[in-house]
């Protein structure tokens, strides 16, 4: 499966259409499921039991850490509360979540690839809370290929 690429490197790919990449999960806020209590994330509202996610371009400070552009992926600036739909490419199930944190640090995983059968995607582009991830895949799978679009 090919990654959506912008014809102009300065145009974020997610403004053109849904972008494909990897989805992972992370813990934040109050204890829930496999997570103990931790910080509330960059937006101050993040909770593992809520339908929320981390996005790599919530601010200049966030972008300077996550740097998906180093993996060849430009993503638009979206701030706290913005809603995305993440669809698991393996099952077709989706979940709508709102931005509550900055992440994942995409540049640490450039070229990383997750697959289910012959369906694959590269680069960690979105982190879901466990409550959200468990709507589209088993937490034990850790990473899944996905499509990300505006809700």
N, C-alpha and C positions, 0 to 999 in steps of 0.2 A: 504494500500500500504506500503510495507516495505522500509525502508531507505537503500540505498546502504551502505554496511559496508566493510571495508578493513579486509582481513584475518590477516594482520599484522598491529597493531595499529600505527606503524611508517610510513606506506605507505598511502599517501593521497588518499582518495576515488575517487577523480576526475581524478586521473591518470589511474584508472582501467576502468572506464566507466562514463557515465553521472551521476551526483549526483542529488538526489532529495531533495528539501527543499522548504522553503517559499521565495517568492519574494515580496519586498516592494518597495516603491518609496521615493525619497528625493529631496530636492531643492538644487541647487548650481549655482553659477555664476550669470549671468544677469537675470532680471525678465522675466518670461515666464509662461503663463497660470495661475495656482493658486499660483505661487511662486513670491515673491519679490526678489530683488537683495540680494545676499549673497556671501560668500567666494567661491573661485575657486577650493576648494578641495585640497587634498594632492598632486596631480600631477600638480596643477596650471592651469589646462585646463578645468575644469568641468563647464558645462552650462546646465541648466534645459531643454533647447530647443534642445540639441544634443542627439544623440543615444550613451549614455555613462552609466557606472555603477560604483558602489563602490564594492570592493572585500575585504574580511576579512584578506587576507594574502599578502599584497603588500610589506611589509618590516617587520623587527623585531619590530620596534616601533608600527606599525599597529597591528601586531599579539598580542603584549602585551596588547592591548586595547580590541580587538574583541574576542579573545579566543574561537573559535568554538570547539576546542578540549575539553573544559569543558562540551560541549553538546555531546561528543562522535563522533565528526566529524573532521577528518583531511583533510585539503585542501592544495593543492600545492601553492608554492610561485609563484605569477604572478604579474608582475610589470606594471607600467603605459603604456597604449596603447595596452596591450594584449586583444585579442578579444574572447569573449564568446558568445555562442548562448543560450538564455533563451527561453524555450518552456513552455507555459501555459498548465498545465495538464488538465484544464477544457475544453479548446477549441482546443488545438493542434497548435495554432498559435505561431510563434516564432519571435524573434528579435535578431539581432547581434549587440552587443555594445562593446565599448572599455573601459578599466579601466581608470577612471579619479579621483578616490578617495578611501579612506580606509573606510570600513564599510561593513555591519552593525555591531553593537556591539552584536554579536550573543549570547554571554554568558548571556545577560540580558533576553533572550527569550528562554532558553533551554526548550525543550518539548512543546513550543507553537505549535499549530496545526491549519492549515487552510484547509478548505474543500470546494468542490463544489460537492454536492451530496455525493457519497461514495468515491470520489477521494480526498485523503488527503496527506499532507506532513508536516513534522515537522522542526522546527528551521529556523530562518531567516538567509539565506546564501548569498543573493545578494540584493543590492539596485539599482534600475534603476532610471534614471532621469524620470521626468514626460513624456517627449516626447517618451522615449523608453517604459515605462510601458503602456502608452495609446495605443501602437501598439498591445499589447497582452491582455489587460483588461481595464476596466473602472477605472479611478483614484479613484472613490468613493468606489470601492471594497477594497482598501487599501492593502490587503494581498491576495496572490494567491498561491496555490501549483504549483511548477514548476520543470522542469528538466534543469540542467545547464551542458553544454558541451563546448569543444573548438570549435571555429568557423571554 
